Amino acid sequence: MTDSPPSSRKPIIMVSSAVYGIEELLEVVFGILNTAGFTVWMSHKGTVPVDPRKSNFENCLEAVRACDLFLGILTTSYGSGKDGDGLSITHQEVLEALKIDKPRWFLAHHDLIFARGLLRDFGYRTTAARAGLTLQGKKLVEDLRVIDMYEAVIQAEKKLADRKGNWAQPFATDDDAKIFVVSQFLRYGEAAEFVRQQPLAFLKQSPAGERQGGE
């Protein structure tokens, strides 16, 4: 039986997203989650723990591993935090959350889903098929890898029956997103109990890396 977080410790939720264009929504989401009783890690608000000895990429990925819950907000903006042609920080955070099977929730903007559907109608149904495309403008999609990120979340490569943890809630307006966040996370007590029941090793540690409970 694994140790559970002490009742005095708030569940930690990390919010991962590109910032451009949704600054107001991020402010509202932070407020909702904070009011609900979560410790909220969000780079936009400067609340992600930072180790000055590590790179931005390392700090963000460590936060994904250390948080209890993960909320990803996918839009048509890919994010500016990338090394050359490498994956953006947001993309890496999402992939890490999927890799370690972090308890997770996702919002996906309507324009992102529309862009993916349009390209699929033209025969560009996979990452490999889209690789030869070059965007002539960025009015709808900043980088085609936002579609790769969305497809990773919904587990597009798997058969429907084999997909688990692949929910991505569409939203067209900030109000749509707020309804989802309130519905999923405002019930603090239920969320706290959910965290306590997770048999995950990282829950044995505090965010600072110290063990909770005596051994």
C-alpha positions as CSV (number, residue, x, y, z in Angstrom):
1,M,0.0,0.0,0.0
2,T,1.5,3.4,-1.0
3,D,1.6,6.4,1.1
4,S,-1.0,9.1,0.4
5,P,-0.4,12.8,0.5
6,P,-1.0,14.3,4.0
7,S,-4.5,15.8,4.3
8,S,-2.9,19.2,4.8
9,R,-1.2,19.2,1.4
10,K,-3.3,20.6,-1.4
11,P,-3.5,18.6,-4.7
12,I,-1.1,20.2,-7.2
13,I,-2.5,20.8,-10.7
14,M,-0.2,21.9,-13.6
15,V,-1.8,23.9,-16.4
16,S,0.1,23.5,-19.7
17,S,-0.5,25.6,-22.7
18,A,0.8,28.1,-25.2
19,V,0.1,31.6,-23.8
20,Y,-0.5,33.7,-26.9
21,G,-4.2,34.6,-27.5
22,I,-5.6,33.0,-24.3
23,E,-4.0,35.2,-21.6
24,E,-7.5,36.2,-20.2
25,L,-8.6,32.5,-20.2
26,L,-5.5,31.5,-18.3
27,E,-6.1,34.1,-15.7
28,V,-9.7,32.8,-15.2
29,V,-8.6,29.2,-15.1
30,F,-5.9,30.0,-12.5
31,G,-8.6,31.8,-10.4
32,I,-11.1,28.9,-10.6
33,L,-8.5,26.3,-9.7
34,N,-7.0,28.4,-6.9
35,T,-10.4,29.1,-5.4
36,A,-11.2,25.4,-5.6
37,G,-8.3,24.7,-3.3
38,F,-5.6,23.5,-5.7
39,T,-2.0,24.5,-5.7
40,V,-1.8,25.7,-9.4
41,W,1.5,25.4,-11.3
42,M,1.2,27.7,-14.4
43,S,4.2,29.2,-16.2
44,H,2.1,32.2,-17.3
45,K,1.6,33.1,-13.6
46,G,5.2,32.3,-12.6
47,T,4.1,29.5,-10.2
48,V,6.0,26.6,-11.7
49,P,8.9,25.6,-9.3
50,V,12.2,26.7,-10.8
51,D,15.6,25.2,-10.1
52,P,18.1,27.8,-11.3
53,R,20.6,25.0,-12.0
54,K,18.3,23.5,-14.7
55,S,17.1,24.6,-18.1
56,N,13.5,25.8,-18.7
57,F,12.8,22.5,-20.5
58,E,14.1,20.5,-17.5
59,N,12.1,22.6,-15.0
60,C,8.9,22.3,-16.9
61,L,9.2,18.5,-17.4
62,E,10.1,18.0,-13.8
63,A,6.9,19.9,-12.9
64,V,4.9,17.5,-15.0
65,R,6.4,14.6,-13.2
66,A,5.9,16.1,-9.7
67,C,2.3,17.5,-10.0
68,D,-0.7,15.4,-9.1
69,L,-3.0,16.4,-11.9
70,F,-2.4,17.8,-15.4
71,L,-4.6,20.2,-17.4
72,G,-3.6,20.8,-21.0
73,I,-5.1,23.6,-23.1
74,L,-4.5,23.0,-26.8
75,T,-5.0,25.9,-29.3
76,T,-3.7,26.8,-32.7
77,S,-0.7,28.5,-31.1
78,Y,2.3,26.1,-30.8
79,G,4.3,28.1,-28.3
80,S,7.5,30.1,-28.5
81,G,9.5,28.0,-26.1
82,K,11.4,25.7,-28.5
83,D,15.1,25.1,-29.3
84,G,15.4,25.7,-33.1
85,D,13.2,23.2,-34.9
86,G,12.7,21.2,-31.8
87,L,9.4,20.6,-30.0
88,S,7.9,23.4,-28.0
89,I,7.9,23.2,-24.2
90,T,4.1,22.8,-24.3
91,H,4.4,19.9,-26.7
92,Q,7.1,18.2,-24.6
93,E,5.0,18.7,-21.4
94,V,2.0,17.1,-23.1
95,L,4.0,14.1,-24.3
96,E,5.6,13.6,-20.9
97,A,2.1,13.6,-19.2
98,L,1.0,11.0,-21.7
99,K,4.2,8.9,-21.3
100,I,3.9,8.7,-17.5
101,D,0.1,8.3,-17.6
102,K,-0.4,11.4,-15.5
103,P,-4.1,11.9,-14.4
104,R,-5.0,14.4,-17.1
105,W,-7.7,16.5,-18.7
106,F,-7.5,18.4,-22.0
107,L,-9.3,21.3,-23.7
108,A,-8.9,21.6,-27.5
109,H,-9.9,24.7,-29.4
110,H,-12.5,24.4,-32.2
111,D,-10.1,26.0,-34.8
112,L,-7.5,23.3,-34.1
113,I,-10.0,20.5,-34.6
114,F,-11.4,22.2,-37.7
115,A,-7.8,22.6,-39.2
116,R,-7.1,18.9,-38.6
117,G,-10.4,17.9,-40.2
118,L,-9.8,20.1,-43.2
119,L,-6.3,18.6,-43.8
120,R,-7.7,15.1,-43.4
121,D,-10.3,15.9,-46.1
122,F,-7.4,16.8,-48.4
123,G,-5.6,13.5,-47.7
124,Y,-3.1,14.7,-45.1
125,R,-4.2,12.3,-42.4
126,T,-0.9,11.6,-40.6
127,T,2.2,13.4,-39.4
128,A,4.2,11.9,-42.2
129,A,1.7,13.1,-44.8
130,R,1.8,16.6,-43.4
131,A,5.6,16.7,-43.3
132,G,5.8,18.0,-46.8
133,L,3.5,20.9,-46.3
134,T,4.7,24.4,-45.7
135,L,2.4,27.0,-44.2
136,Q,2.1,30.2,-46.4
137,G,0.4,32.0,-43.6
138,K,-0.4,31.5,-39.9
139,K,-3.8,33.1,-39.6
140,L,-5.4,29.8,-38.6
141,V,-2.6,27.5,-37.4
142,E,0.8,28.7,-36.2
143,D,2.6,25.4,-36.6
144,L,1.3,22.1,-38.0
145,R,2.7,20.3,-35.0
146,V,-0.3,21.6,-32.9
147,I,-2.2,18.9,-34.8
148,D,0.4,16.3,-33.9
149,M,0.0,17.3,-30.3
150,Y,-3.8,17.0,-30.5
151,E,-3.5,13.6,-32.2
152,A,-1.2,12.3,-29.5
153,V,-3.8,13.4,-26.9
154,I,-6.7,11.7,-28.6
155,Q,-4.5,8.6,-29.4
156,A,-5.5,8.9,-33.1
157,E,-3.2,6.0,-34.0
158,K,-5.1,3.5,-31.9
159,K,-8.4,1.8,-32.5
160,L,-11.3,3.4,-30.7
161,A,-11.7,0.4,-28.4
162,D,-8.1,0.7,-27.3
163,R,-8.1,4.4,-26.4
164,K,-8.1,5.3,-22.7
165,G,-7.5,8.7,-21.1
166,N,-8.0,10.3,-24.6
167,W,-10.7,12.9,-23.8
168,A,-10.1,16.3,-25.3
169,Q,-13.0,18.7,-24.7
170,P,-13.7,21.0,-27.6
171,F,-14.2,24.7,-26.9
172,A,-14.9,27.7,-29.1
173,T,-15.2,30.4,-26.4
174,D,-13.7,31.2,-23.1
175,D,-17.1,30.4,-21.5
176,D,-17.0,26.9,-23.0
177,A,-13.6,26.3,-21.4
178,K,-14.7,27.8,-18.1
179,I,-17.7,25.4,-17.9
180,F,-15.4,22.4,-18.4
181,V,-12.9,23.6,-15.8
182,V,-15.6,24.3,-13.2
183,S,-17.4,21.0,-13.9
184,Q,-14.2,19.0,-13.6
185,F,-12.3,20.7,-10.8
186,L,-14.5,22.8,-8.6
187,R,-15.4,19.8,-6.6
188,Y,-12.2,20.0,-4.5
189,G,-13.1,17.2,-2.1
190,E,-13.6,14.7,-4.9
191,A,-10.4,15.7,-6.6
192,A,-8.4,15.4,-3.4
193,E,-9.8,11.9,-2.8
194,F,-9.0,11.0,-6.4
195,V,-5.3,12.0,-5.8
196,R,-5.1,10.0,-2.6
197,Q,-6.2,6.9,-4.3
198,Q,-3.6,7.0,-7.1
199,P,-0.9,4.3,-6.6
200,L,1.8,6.6,-8.0
201,A,5.3,6.7,-6.6
202,F,5.6,10.5,-6.9
203,L,2.7,11.0,-4.4
204,K,5.1,9.7,-1.7
205,Q,7.1,12.9,-2.1
206,S,6.4,16.6,-1.5
207,P,7.0,19.0,-4.4
208,A,10.4,19.7,-2.9
209,G,11.3,16.1,-3.1
210,E,11.1,15.2,0.6
211,R,9.3,12.1,1.7
212,Q,6.0,12.4,3.4
213,G,5.4,10.1,6.4
214,G,8.0,8.2,8.2
215,E,10.0,5.3,7.0
